[in-house]
Amino acid sequence: MPSAYIETSVPSYYVARPSENLIQASKQASTRKWWDGGCSGLSLATSLETLDEAKRGDAMMAEARMSLLRELPVLKITSEAVDLAEMLVEAKIIPESVASDAIHIAVAAVHRIDYLVTWNFKHIANPFVRERIRKLLESNGYTMPVMCSPEELLQSHEKN
């Protein structure tokens, strides 16, 4: 069964209060539909980085995010993953101010996860950054997971 790493933005969109912004509301709806519909048959996992981020903020929202993530296997943030994340930051592919995004990418790559599911198109699934991420990962012996949103997986799964 293909595997998917769940990054913090996914549970955040799932539990968020309904948005009046149509784009945000669409992301929320597709996240819920994908998650509640079986996550395209993927085997889900996350990391302590995601859990730490999910605990922040409004207590009720944090508890709702944690409830969603509670049953997922937690991948270790190995020294190998930390080293890889540091390379992503040192190469200025991921800004130091969001080094946690580099951790998500590195954990997924080190654990050979097939998909990294995210709504973060600024630093993770950004088409202008992905190629640089892929090159760095491959030059260090890793395969880049497919970086995509729940909506993309939902659309792909519905076509099959």
GIDA-V8996 format. One record per residue. N is the residue number from 1. SS is DSSP state (~ for helix, > for strand, _ for the rest). BURIAL is I if it has 16 or more other ideal C-beta (glycine too) atoms within 10 Angstrom, else O. D_FIRST is the distance of its C-alpha to the first C-alpha in Angstrom with 2 decimals. Layout:
BEGIN
N:SS:BURIAL:D_FIRST ; N:SS:BURIAL:D_FIRST
END
This chain:
BEGIN
1:_:O:0.00 ; 2:_:O:3.83 ; 3:>:I:6.44 ; 4:>:I:9.83 ; 5:>:I:13.22 ; 6:>:I:15.62 ; 7:_:I:19.15 ; 8:~:I:22.26 ; 9:~:I:23.21 ; 10:~:I:20.40 ; 11:~:I:21.70 ; 12:~:I:25.15 ; 13:~:I:24.94 ; 14:~:I:23.43 ; 15:~:I:26.38 ; 16:_:I:29.11 ; 17:_:O:32.26 ; 18:_:O:32.43 ; 19:_:O:33.72 ; 20:_:O:36.61 ; 21:_:O:35.40 ; 22:~:O:33.70 ; 23:~:O:31.16 ; 24:~:O:30.22 ; 25:~:O:30.17 ; 26:~:O:27.85 ; 27:~:I:25.38 ; 28:~:I:25.69 ; 29:~:O:25.18 ; 30:~:I:22.12 ; 31:~:I:20.53 ; 32:~:O:21.35 ; 33:~:O:20.21 ; 34:~:I:16.76 ; 35:~:I:16.38 ; 36:~:O:18.07 ; 37:_:O:16.22 ; 38:_:O:12.82 ; 39:~:I:11.88 ; 40:~:I:10.51 ; 41:~:O:7.58 ; 42:_:I:6.36 ; 43:>:O:6.38 ; 44:>:I:10.02 ; 45:>:I:12.51 ; 46:>:I:16.07 ; 47:>:I:19.14 ; 48:~:O:22.72 ; 49:~:I:23.86 ; 50:~:I:22.19 ; 51:~:I:23.56 ; 52:~:O:26.97 ; 53:~:I:27.12 ; 54:~:I:26.06 ; 55:_:O:28.96 ; 56:_:O:31.53 ; 57:_:O:33.79 ; 58:_:O:34.87 ; 59:~:O:34.36 ; 60:~:O:33.22 ; 61:~:I:30.66 ; 62:~:I:29.47 ; 63:~:O:29.06 ; 64:~:I:27.13 ; 65:~:I:24.72 ; 66:~:O:24.40 ; 67:~:O:23.85 ; 68:~:I:20.86 ; 69:~:I:19.37 ; 70:_:O:20.60 ; 71:_:O:17.59 ; 72:_:I:15.16 ; 73:>:O:14.69 ; 74:>:O:17.25 ; 75:>:I:16.76 ; 76:_:O:20.08 ; 77:_:I:22.35 ; 78:_:O:23.37 ; 79:~:O:26.58 ; 80:~:I:24.60 ; 81:~:I:23.02 ; 82:~:O:26.52 ; 83:~:O:28.06 ; 84:~:I:25.66 ; 85:~:I:26.31 ; 86:~:I:30.01 ; 87:~:I:29.83 ; 88:~:I:28.43 ; 89:~:I:31.35 ; 90:~:O:33.94 ; 91:_:O:33.12 ; 92:_:O:33.78 ; 93:_:I:30.47 ; 94:_:I:29.76 ; 95:_:O:33.01 ; 96:~:O:34.01 ; 97:~:O:34.61 ; 98:~:O:30.88 ; 99:~:O:29.66 ; 100:~:I:27.04 ; 101:~:I:25.22 ; 102:~:I:25.24 ; 103:~:I:23.75 ; 104:~:I:20.75 ; 105:~:I:20.22 ; 106:~:I:20.94 ; 107:~:I:18.71 ; 108:~:I:15.66 ; 109:~:I:16.85 ; 110:~:I:17.84 ; 111:_:I:14.59 ; 112:_:O:12.83 ; 113:_:I:10.87 ; 114:_:O:9.74 ; 115:>:I:11.66 ; 116:>:I:14.78 ; 117:>:I:15.69 ; 118:_:I:19.47 ; 119:_:I:22.72 ; 120:_:I:24.57 ; 121:_:O:25.82 ; 122:_:O:28.79 ; 123:_:I:27.36 ; 124:_:I:23.58 ; 125:_:I:22.54 ; 126:_:I:26.09 ; 127:~:O:26.29 ; 128:~:O:29.37 ; 129:~:I:27.79 ; 130:~:I:24.35 ; 131:~:O:25.95 ; 132:~:O:27.83 ; 133:~:I:24.80 ; 134:~:O:22.93 ; 135:~:O:26.05 ; 136:~:I:26.53 ; 137:~:I:22.99 ; 138:~:O:23.12 ; 139:~:O:26.65 ; 140:_:O:25.45 ; 141:_:O:22.65 ; 142:_:I:19.64 ; 143:_:O:17.38 ; 144:_:I:17.61 ; 145:_:I:14.60 ; 146:>:I:14.95 ; 147:>:I:17.34 ; 148:>:I:17.51 ; 149:_:I:18.69 ; 150:~:I:17.26 ; 151:~:I:19.65 ; 152:~:I:18.26 ; 153:~:I:14.70 ; 154:~:I:16.49 ; 155:~:O:18.63 ; 156:~:O:15.99 ; 157:~:O:14.02 ; 158:~:O:17.47 ; 159:~:O:18.43 ; 160:_:O:15.79
END
